[in-house]
Amino acid sequence: MPTQLDITIQHNPGTPIPGAEINRINAWALGHGGKQIRVRCGPPEASSGAKRYYWGFVLGPIIAAVRAIGNDGYTKELLHEEAKEAFLDPVFVLGPDGKERKVYTSKNLDKLQYMRFTDSIKNLEWVKRLGVYFETVDEYQDRTQSRFKSWGIE
């Protein structure tokens, strides 16, 4: 049984939370008395599908192209770290020693920010020179849907 309900809604500041969402929150709370409820108002977060697309269909082809020219040591993780530093603003956090550290993270990007981050990597000059082909999101969805259908999954 879940111990926390996460609800994300798009919400305009200064307007009330829609009644249907309040009813959903209340219904959950009645069934799970004493549990934590978190309501997040803001832009939609990047989906897990967007993240899979990024790791598999953006970083994957780039790394394959880099390895094809002989650089076997370059990894998706290394490219991801370099991209975060190049394209994202730093976040300052306290380390275990109590000192402030600068980190770069893509975890809190909303849908639009994540898409821009992904596009920035695709448009790097050295990536363009490699001639990397990136499957579009529509091509990816068409291909994966047809794969699921061939497995008998609708």
Summary of the structure (lengths in Angstrom):
residues: 154
radius of gyration: 20.4
end to end distance: 27.3
largest distance: 60.0
contacts: 338
relative contact order: 0.12
helix: 51%
strand: 14%
